[in-house]
Amino acid sequence: MMWEALDRKLGDYKVLSLAHRLLDDDHGLSEEGYFALQEFVYDEIGPTVEMNELFDRVRATDGRWYIK
């Protein structure tokens, strides 16, 4: 993913890394948790290309949100 190429010292990297780790789980996030995470990431770094790429990869199954 593009965000992995960001400078690891940047706060943006930490925010996107956290979001990716939370979404890259076999059980995913609840709908409420997913939308809270999405809002947090947007508030912290704005609508960056990397943020959009990460959230474009998210899918939902049975009310759980995860990276496909």
Secondary structure, 3 states (H helix, E strand, C coil): CHHHHCCCCCHHHHHHHHHHHHHCCCCCEEHHHHHHHHHHHHHHHCCCHHHHHHHHCEEEECCEEEEC
